[in-house]
Amino acid sequence: MSTPADAPRVELVARNVGRLAPVPRPARPVSWERRLLGWHSLLVYLFLYIPIVILILYSFNRSKQTAAWEGLTLDWYLRLFHNDLILRAVKNSLIVAVITTVVATVIGTLAALALARGSFRGKGATQAALYLPIIIPEIVVGAALVTFFGVAQMRLSLTTVVIAHVAFCISYVAIVVRARLAGFDRSLEEAASDLGAGPWDTFRRVTLPIILPGIVAGALLVFTLSIDDYVITSFVAGVGATTLPIQIYSMLKVGVTPEVNAVSTLLLLLTVVLIVIAQRLQQDPTAQGGIKK
Amino acid sequence: MPEKKRRSVAAYFQVLPTWMVLGCFFLLPLVIMLVISFGQRGTYGGLKPIADLGAYFGSGEFLANYRRSIEPLYLSIYWRSLWMAIVTTVLCLVVSYPIAYYIAVVVPVRFKNLFLGLVVIPFWTSFLIRTYAWMLILRTEGLLNTVLLATGVVDQPLNLLYTDFAVMIGLVYGELPFMILPLYASLEKLDLSLLEASLDLGANKVATFFRVTVPLTMPGIVAGIILVFIPSIGQFVVSDLLGGAKSILAGNLIQNQFAVARNKPFGSAIAFELTAVVLILLLAYAMYTKRKGQEVLL
């Protein structure tokens, strides 16, 4: 629950809020109080969106130094493709994100399956352990991991980054997939086994297709989380294991450049697109999943 | 094998990988860090060997890092962190309540999800990049100064970036939805007829708000405070990017001990103090929700 893992954290809170069915309110005359509330809300929305819009606009601004608009250009984007540092960072980030996504999704899905079915000894402890990475501040997680790698004499590299990412991503998959399983009609599985399907066939041909959207949503969330993470990565990434956020950060510390705007805009687009897809997949657990009533 | 037992065995196999990863790479590191926080830094940034374990513990030397962490120099940093987190939380509450109220009460049902979605969408993007966007706005040759100069409000650019003001904006910006969402959840359940009853019985609008609306939405207020306060007190990116050299917060102190000063034992001690604060707050919140019978938001 610490700061930079915003996307999944917002997801978890929004999920809880989303369970509420909106209450219809009787129409009322527009009073001055309501108008004031409306104006206030408009200002808040502007506060939320202006920085992002500014960033995107500046990435197309010809001017290198000033805030003044000096015409449209794609130069900064083209330059990215000749910036070896950025290209290498993108490559590293993609390697880490892909491996993290695959590993964390498999492990997290298995945990969700176990947690969604009845009780077993240690279920409470498992749930508690899964909540820890969300609750404990990221800076503490990063510090603990780098201490551990030091004691274990593991050299900091992309491997340690992947390990760290997997460790804090499993929880998010488990929670998302479990939510999907909550709306799962167990009688379908029973029907399959009554009709003679073995446990594996039942899983592969009944359970999996139904929970697949949840798994994909969890995977996309992990991918976003991994490709965005700065705090934990900054602790466990060694020399030569620079990921994109680390690269962006070090560029920011030197000064604002239009190239940062361009690469930030691309990263911004990527994460929004991924989460929009994840969102769609999570909507209405009964309507999707390949089983038609 | 009976069905129930078979399921139970399957469950163990399913949670085994999770426990292996979380055990090795999450719980164990935390334990190691706790142990190391009682040690001392060696000459080369490693750990100083302890000659006589009994004497080390007997003399209370093992608490040296914790004793050092409450020296006035560090206390002032915690105090600043606490103060920044409190101001951030209060600002978020003041800004969020009206918009949450607006979405829950005024906005027609069919637009509610749209309005809520618009609150959430900016937070799908990288926190780092959103913080950076404020650098573009606040720096000396940035957007805000350009606008202020062009409109003649000021005749010299203001120093906005690298100040506490910038850190505060960054923090509020980063935490806003975590206040708006729980407040909305509470306000959505608010029974408006109670407000009408209060007004009919002669209370004015201000009294109705503070004596009916606020108490009824207290669970949302408390959840929002917890969700905003905890990340605010542990963060270091916002203060590092938007704050000046003097804007050191507890998070920067921890990061500094690991990355620059190479004093892991001392850094570990502060990290644990931070974790303790967070866990105490969450425990208090859990007790509050239990007493109130309200759903925990996270």
Interface residues (C-beta under 8 A of the other chain):
Chain A: M1 S2 T3 P4 A5 D6 A7 R9 V10 L12 V13 A14 N16 V17 L20 P22 V23 P24 R25 E33 R34 L36 L37 G38 H40 S41 V44 Y45 F47 L48 Y49 I50 P51 I52 I54 L55 Y58 Q65 T66 A67 A68 V106 I107 G108 L110 A111 L113 A114 L115 R117 G118 F120 R121 G122 K123 T126 A129 L130 L132 P133 I134 I135 I136 P137 E138 I139 V140 V141 G142 A143 A144 L145 V146 T147 F148 G150 V151 I163 A164 V166 A167 F168 I170 A174 P199 T224 D228 Y230 V231 S234 F235 P245 I248 Y249 L252 K253 V256 V260 N261 S264 L267 L268 T271 V272 I275 V276
Chain B: K4 R7 S8 A10 A11 Y12 Q14 V15 P17 T18 W19 V21 L22 F25 F26 L27 L28 P29 L30 I32 M33 I36 G46 V95 S96 P98 I99 Y101 Y102 I103 V105 V106 V109 K112 N113 F115 L116 L118 V119 V120 I121 P122 F123 W124 T125 S126 F127 L128 I129 R130 Y132 A133 W134 M135 L136 I137 R139 E141 G142 L143 N145 T146 Y173 G174 E175 L176 P177 F178 L181 P182 Y184 A185 E188 K189 L192 K205 L227 I230 P231 S232 G234 Q235 F236 V237 V238 L241 G251 I254 Q255 F258 A259 K264 G267 S268 A271 F272 L274 T275 V278 L279 L282 E295 L297 L298
